[in-house]
């Protein structure tokens, strides 16, 4: 990605810096308060960063524009408040929030890194890029001024791993915990079959039916797992509802634009206030930008842009629904009643199993334990290799 031009301004004043080369650029002045910081911060703000301008600069009253190229393709990006306009090859795309720009960027320009945050996979926000690209003056630490209440050191490292296609995790550790728990239960069942009179001292599932203390511990653990999944489902539903709301608004806008007919035989559309034949389309943030949609060409480009957004919202809704259903299945598995045979419940009183039946069951248990332990061992070996790759990456960066 090569920055070719940076511009910031409004109808009263503006500045354009277009002397960038494709190599190292140095911006200098003989004195302070000449606009160097505003120029760089405007560039970063246009790319989606949280504003970090000097307090005396009212950045909300200005348009922030950059022209950049990626693999010989040139793009123009404009930001006003939280609204964006992206142009490439005469195609105009409009975005009402940073999340929309991120999704389009990673799909059509180049792939942005993703990290796991609060149990969900997310495209990283520009604040993490900010820590890579900017060192402020007055000994300011970018790790503490870039959304410090949300992102942390682990997120920054995971972004670096994603940049280099090194996975942040090779497996679900909760699945490993469940596998280990299953091994534990199988071994306990095996022990019960050999020593049925010791069932009350066992830690397997049966003990929760016979011991109130064991039952409380197991139930508390189950509540914590259910609460965690419930919070994830609520968050995903909020995101899905928001996507549905935005999709509906875009569909209403398309109907309004398509209803414009400037070739009506009985007359033409005019403004009742000023008698003008020009019709404007304004962004969701009404102070950001507007387009004259009186002409068919501009109106068609706006319709194509909104249609792209509708497709993106539909994809988001499908993805959110899939994630919700997956977590619902997880919750159902947790809430399933543990199956405990009557024979095990009364094993300390009555010997219900014959010797042959017990031997067959023990052989089955041994086979299951062997298979699960082999899978866990393989995951551990892969994890060791992953940790080594991650450590090597950080060492190479710091050495360089």
C-alpha positions as CSV (number, residue, x, y, z in Angstrom):
1,X,0.0,0.0,0.0
2,X,1.6,3.3,-1.2
3,X,0.3,6.7,0.0
4,X,0.3,9.2,-2.9
5,X,-1.7,12.1,-1.6
6,X,-3.1,13.5,1.6
7,X,-5.7,16.3,1.8
8,X,-7.6,17.9,4.6
9,X,-10.0,20.9,4.4
10,X,-13.4,22.3,3.8
11,X,-15.0,25.2,1.9
12,X,-13.0,27.8,3.8
13,X,-9.5,26.3,3.9
14,X,-7.6,23.3,2.7
15,X,-4.2,21.8,2.4
16,X,-3.0,19.1,-0.1
17,X,0.3,17.2,0.2
18,X,1.1,15.4,-3.0
19,X,4.9,15.3,-3.0
20,X,5.2,11.8,-1.7
21,X,7.5,9.3,-3.3
22,X,7.3,5.5,-3.3
23,X,10.2,5.4,-0.8
24,X,11.0,7.0,2.5
25,X,9.3,10.4,3.0
26,X,10.3,13.0,5.5
27,X,8.0,15.9,6.4
28,X,9.9,18.7,8.3
29,X,9.6,22.4,9.2
30,X,11.8,25.0,10.8
31,X,9.3,25.5,13.6
32,X,6.5,23.9,15.5
33,X,2.8,24.4,15.0
34,X,3.1,24.2,11.2
35,X,0.7,21.2,10.7
36,X,2.9,18.2,10.5
37,X,1.0,16.4,13.2
38,X,-2.4,17.3,11.7
39,X,-1.3,16.0,8.3
40,X,-0.2,12.6,9.6
41,X,-3.2,12.3,12.0
42,X,-5.5,13.2,9.1
43,X,-4.0,10.4,7.1
44,X,-4.5,7.9,9.9
45,X,-8.0,9.2,10.8
46,X,-9.0,8.8,7.1
47,X,-8.0,5.1,7.3
48,X,-10.3,4.6,10.2
49,X,-8.3,5.4,13.3
50,X,-9.7,6.9,16.5
51,X,-9.1,10.7,16.2
52,X,-6.0,11.9,18.0
53,X,-5.7,15.4,16.8
54,X,-4.5,18.4,18.8
55,X,-7.3,19.7,21.0
56,X,-7.3,23.1,19.2
57,X,-8.1,21.4,15.8
58,X,-11.8,20.8,15.2
59,X,-11.4,17.8,12.9
60,X,-15.2,17.2,12.6
61,X,-15.5,20.3,10.4
62,X,-13.1,19.0,7.8
63,X,-13.0,16.4,5.0
64,X,-10.0,14.0,5.2
65,X,-8.8,12.5,2.0
66,X,-6.1,10.2,0.9
67,X,-5.1,8.7,-2.5
68,X,-3.2,5.4,-2.4
69,X,-2.3,2.5,-4.6
70,X,-2.3,-1.3,-4.0
71,X,-0.7,-3.5,-6.6
72,X,-1.0,-0.8,-9.4
73,X,-4.7,-0.1,-8.5
74,X,-5.4,3.5,-7.3
75,X,-8.0,4.3,-4.7
76,X,-9.3,7.6,-3.3
77,X,-10.7,7.5,0.3
78,X,-12.6,10.3,1.9
79,X,-13.8,10.5,5.5
80,X,-16.1,13.0,7.2
81,X,-17.1,12.2,10.8
82,X,-17.8,8.5,10.7
83,X,-18.8,8.2,7.0
84,X,-16.5,7.1,4.2
85,X,-16.4,7.3,0.4
86,X,-14.1,5.0,-1.5
87,X,-13.6,5.4,-5.3
88,X,-11.7,3.1,-7.7
89,X,-12.1,2.7,-11.5
90,X,-15.0,5.2,-11.5
91,X,-16.8,3.0,-9.0
92,X,-18.1,4.7,-5.8
93,X,-18.6,2.9,-2.5
94,X,-20.2,4.5,0.5
95,X,-19.8,3.3,4.1
96,X,-21.5,4.7,7.2
97,X,-19.2,3.2,9.8
98,X,-15.7,1.7,10.1
99,X,-16.9,-1.9,10.3
100,X,-18.4,-1.6,6.8
101,X,-15.2,-0.2,5.4
102,X,-13.2,-3.0,7.1
103,X,-15.4,-5.8,5.6
104,X,-15.2,-4.3,2.1
105,X,-11.4,-3.7,2.4
106,X,-10.5,-7.2,3.4
107,X,-12.8,-8.6,0.7
108,X,-11.8,-6.4,-2.2
109,X,-8.5,-4.6,-1.5
110,X,-6.3,-6.9,0.6
111,X,-7.0,-9.2,3.5
112,X,-6.8,-7.5,6.9
113,X,-5.6,-9.6,10.0
114,X,-8.2,-11.2,12.2
115,X,-8.0,-12.0,15.9
116,X,-10.2,-13.7,18.5
117,X,-11.7,-11.1,20.8
118,X,-14.2,-12.0,23.5
119,X,-14.7,-15.4,22.0
120,X,-15.5,-14.1,18.5
121,X,-13.4,-13.7,15.4
122,X,-13.0,-10.1,14.4
123,X,-11.2,-8.0,11.8
124,X,-8.8,-5.9,13.8
125,X,-9.6,-2.2,14.2
126,X,-7.1,0.4,12.8
127,X,-6.0,1.2,16.4
128,X,-3.8,-1.8,16.4
129,X,-2.2,-0.7,13.0
130,X,-1.7,2.7,14.7
131,X,0.7,1.1,17.2
132,X,2.8,-0.2,14.2
133,X,2.9,3.0,12.2
134,X,3.0,6.0,14.5
135,X,5.2,7.1,17.4
136,X,3.9,10.3,18.9
137,X,6.0,13.2,20.3
138,X,6.4,14.1,24.0
139,X,7.3,10.4,24.8
140,X,3.7,9.3,24.3
141,X,3.2,5.5,24.3
142,X,0.9,4.5,21.4
143,X,-0.1,1.4,23.3
144,X,-1.8,3.5,25.9
145,X,-3.5,6.1,23.7
146,X,-5.0,3.8,21.1
147,X,-8.3,2.5,22.6
148,X,-6.4,1.1,25.6
149,X,-9.6,0.1,27.4
150,X,-10.4,-2.5,24.7
151,X,-7.3,-3.8,23.1
152,X,-4.3,-5.3,25.0
153,X,-0.9,-6.7,24.4
154,X,-2.2,-10.1,23.5
155,X,-4.4,-8.6,20.8
156,X,-1.4,-6.8,19.4
157,X,0.7,-10.0,19.3
158,X,-2.1,-11.9,17.7
159,X,-2.4,-9.3,15.0
160,X,1.3,-9.8,14.2
161,X,0.8,-13.6,14.0
162,X,-2.2,-13.1,11.7
163,X,-0.1,-10.8,9.4
164,X,2.4,-13.7,8.9
165,X,-0.3,-16.4,8.6
166,X,0.8,-17.9,11.9
167,X,-2.3,-19.2,13.7
168,X,-3.0,-17.8,17.2
169,X,-4.4,-21.2,18.2
170,X,-4.5,-24.7,16.6
171,X,-7.4,-26.0,18.6
172,X,-10.2,-25.2,21.0
173,X,-8.9,-25.6,24.5
174,X,-12.4,-26.1,25.8
175,X,-12.6,-29.2,23.5
176,X,-9.4,-30.4,25.1
177,X,-10.9,-29.9,28.6
178,X,-14.0,-31.9,27.6
179,X,-11.8,-34.7,26.2
180,X,-9.8,-34.9,29.4
181,X,-13.0,-34.9,31.4
182,X,-14.3,-37.7,29.3
183,X,-11.1,-39.7,29.9
184,X,-11.6,-39.1,33.6
185,X,-15.2,-40.3,33.5
186,X,-14.2,-43.4,31.5
187,X,-11.4,-44.3,34.0
188,X,-13.8,-43.8,36.9
189,X,-16.4,-46.1,35.2
190,X,-13.7,-48.7,34.7
191,X,-12.7,-48.4,38.3
192,X,-16.4,-48.8,39.4
193,X,-16.7,-51.9,37.3
194,X,-13.7,-53.4,39.1
195,X,-14.5,-52.0,42.5
196,X,-18.2,-51.4,42.7
197,X,-18.3,-51.0,46.4
198,X,-16.2,-47.8,46.1
199,X,-18.6,-45.9,43.9
200,X,-19.5,-43.3,46.5
201,X,-15.8,-42.2,46.6
202,X,-15.6,-41.9,42.8
203,X,-15.3,-38.6,41.0
204,X,-17.2,-39.8,37.9
205,X,-20.7,-38.7,36.8
206,X,-22.4,-41.2,39.1
207,X,-21.0,-39.4,42.2
208,X,-23.1,-36.3,41.4
209,X,-26.2,-38.4,41.8
210,X,-25.2,-39.8,45.2
211,X,-23.2,-36.9,46.7
212,X,-24.8,-33.5,47.3
213,X,-21.3,-31.9,47.5
214,X,-20.2,-33.3,44.2
215,X,-23.5,-32.4,42.6
216,X,-23.1,-28.7,43.6
217,X,-19.6,-28.5,42.2
218,X,-20.7,-30.0,38.9
219,X,-23.8,-27.8,38.7
220,X,-21.7,-24.6,39.4
221,X,-19.3,-25.4,36.6
222,X,-22.3,-26.1,34.2
223,X,-23.8,-22.7,35.1
224,X,-20.6,-20.9,34.3
225,X,-20.3,-22.5,30.9
226,X,-24.0,-21.8,30.1
227,X,-23.6,-18.1,31.1
228,X,-20.6,-17.7,28.9
229,X,-22.3,-19.1,25.8
230,X,-25.5,-17.1,26.6
231,X,-23.5,-13.8,26.6
232,X,-22.0,-14.7,23.2
233,X,-25.4,-15.5,21.8
234,X,-26.8,-12.2,23.0
235,X,-23.9,-10.3,21.4
236,X,-24.3,-12.1,18.1
237,X,-28.1,-11.4,18.1
238,X,-27.4,-7.7,18.6
239,X,-25.0,-7.7,15.7
240,X,-27.5,-9.6,13.5
241,X,-30.3,-7.2,14.4
242,X,-28.1,-4.2,13.6
243,X,-27.2,-5.7,10.2
244,X,-30.9,-6.3,9.5
245,X,-31.8,-2.7,10.4
246,X,-29.1,-1.3,8.1
247,X,-30.1,-3.7,5.3
248,X,-33.8,-2.5,5.6
249,X,-32.8,1.1,5.4
250,X,-30.7,0.5,2.3
251,X,-33.6,-1.3,0.7
252,X,-35.9,1.6,1.4
253,X,-33.3,4.0,0.0
254,X,-33.1,1.9,-3.3
255,X,-36.9,2.1,-3.6
256,X,-36.9,5.8,-3.2
257,X,-34.1,6.3,-5.8
258,X,-35.7,3.9,-8.3
259,X,-39.0,5.8,-7.9
260,X,-37.3,9.0,-9.3
261,X,-38.5,9.5,-12.9
262,X,-37.4,12.6,-14.6
263,X,-39.1,11.8,-17.9
264,X,-42.7,12.0,-16.7
265,X,-44.8,13.1,-19.6
266,X,-46.9,15.4,-17.6
267,X,-44.0,17.4,-16.2
268,X,-40.8,17.1,-14.1
269,X,-39.7,16.8,-10.5
270,X,-39.0,20.1,-8.8
271,X,-38.2,21.3,-5.3
272,X,-41.2,23.1,-3.7
273,X,-38.7,25.4,-1.8
274,X,-36.4,26.6,-4.5
275,X,-38.0,25.4,-7.7
276,X,-34.7,23.4,-8.5
277,X,-34.7,20.3,-10.6
278,X,-31.7,18.9,-8.8
279,X,-32.2,16.1,-6.2
280,X,-29.6,15.2,-3.6
281,X,-28.8,11.9,-1.9
282,X,-27.3,12.4,1.6
283,X,-25.3,9.9,3.6
284,X,-26.5,8.5,6.9
285,X,-24.4,11.1,8.6
286,X,-26.1,14.1,7.0
287,X,-23.1,16.4,7.7
288,X,-20.7,14.2,5.7
289,X,-21.5,14.2,2.0
290,X,-24.3,14.3,-0.6
291,X,-24.7,13.4,-4.3
292,X,-26.8,15.0,-7.0
293,X,-28.8,12.0,-8.2
294,X,-30.7,13.9,-10.9
295,X,-28.5,12.3,-13.6
296,X,-29.0,8.7,-14.5
297,X,-25.2,7.9,-14.3
298,X,-24.7,9.1,-10.8
299,X,-28.0,7.6,-9.6
300,X,-26.9,4.2,-11.1
301,X,-23.6,4.3,-9.3
302,X,-25.3,5.1,-6.0
303,X,-27.7,2.2,-6.5
304,X,-24.8,-0.2,-7.2
305,X,-23.0,1.0,-4.1
306,X,-26.1,0.5,-1.9
307,X,-26.8,-2.9,-3.5
308,X,-23.3,-4.0,-2.6
309,X,-23.9,-3.0,1.0
310,X,-27.2,-5.0,1.1
311,X,-25.3,-8.1,-0.1
312,X,-22.7,-7.5,2.6
313,X,-25.4,-7.2,5.3
314,X,-27.1,-10.4,4.1
315,X,-23.8,-12.3,4.3
316,X,-23.3,-10.9,7.9
317,X,-26.8,-12.0,8.9
318,X,-26.1,-15.5,7.6
319,X,-22.8,-15.7,9.4
320,X,-24.3,-14.4,12.7
321,X,-27.1,-17.0,12.4
322,X,-24.6,-19.8,11.8
323,X,-22.6,-18.7,14.9
324,X,-25.7,-18.4,17.0
325,X,-26.9,-21.9,16.0
326,X,-23.5,-23.4,16.7
327,X,-23.5,-21.9,20.3
328,X,-27.1,-23.1,20.8
329,X,-25.9,-26.6,20.0
330,X,-23.1,-26.2,22.5
331,X,-25.5,-25.1,25.2
332,X,-27.8,-28.0,24.4
333,X,-24.9,-30.5,24.8
334,X,-24.0,-28.9,28.2
335,X,-27.6,-29.1,29.4
336,X,-28.1,-32.7,28.3
337,X,-28.8,-35.0,31.2
338,X,-25.9,-37.3,31.9
339,X,-27.0,-40.8,31.3
340,X,-26.4,-43.0,34.4
341,X,-27.5,-46.6,34.3
342,X,-29.5,-48.1,37.1
343,X,-26.9,-50.7,37.5
344,X,-24.2,-48.2,38.4
345,X,-26.5,-46.4,40.9
346,X,-27.1,-49.5,42.8
347,X,-23.7,-51.1,42.2
348,X,-22.7,-50.8,45.9
349,X,-25.7,-53.0,46.9
350,X,-26.4,-55.3,44.0
351,X,-24.0,-56.8,41.6
352,X,-26.0,-56.3,38.4
353,X,-23.3,-56.9,35.8
354,X,-22.0,-60.4,35.1
355,X,-18.3,-60.9,34.9
356,X,-18.5,-61.2,31.1
357,X,-20.4,-58.0,30.6
358,X,-18.0,-56.1,32.8
359,X,-15.0,-57.4,30.9
360,X,-16.5,-56.4,27.5
361,X,-17.2,-52.9,28.8
362,X,-13.7,-52.5,30.2
363,X,-12.2,-53.4,26.8
364,X,-14.4,-50.8,25.1
365,X,-13.4,-48.2,27.7
366,X,-9.7,-49.0,27.2
367,X,-10.0,-48.5,23.5
368,X,-11.8,-45.2,23.9
369,X,-9.2,-43.9,26.4
370,X,-6.4,-44.8,24.1
371,X,-7.9,-43.0,21.1
372,X,-8.6,-39.8,23.0
373,X,-5.2,-39.7,24.6
374,X,-3.6,-40.1,21.1
375,X,-5.6,-37.2,19.8
376,X,-4.6,-35.0,22.8
377,X,-0.9,-35.9,22.3
378,X,-1.0,-34.9,18.7
379,X,-2.6,-31.6,19.6
380,X,0.2,-30.9,22.2
381,X,2.9,-31.6,19.6
382,X,1.3,-29.2,17.1
383,X,0.9,-26.6,19.8
384,X,4.6,-26.8,20.7
385,X,5.5,-26.2,17.1
386,X,3.1,-23.2,16.9
387,X,4.5,-21.7,20.1
388,X,8.0,-22.0,18.7
389,X,6.9,-20.2,15.4
390,X,5.4,-17.4,17.4
391,X,8.5,-17.0,19.6
392,X,10.7,-17.0,16.5
393,X,8.6,-14.3,14.8
394,X,8.8,-12.0,17.8
395,X,12.6,-12.7,18.2
396,X,13.2,-11.9,14.5
397,X,11.2,-8.6,14.7
398,X,13.1,-7.4,17.8
399,X,16.5,-8.5,16.4
400,X,15.8,-6.6,13.2
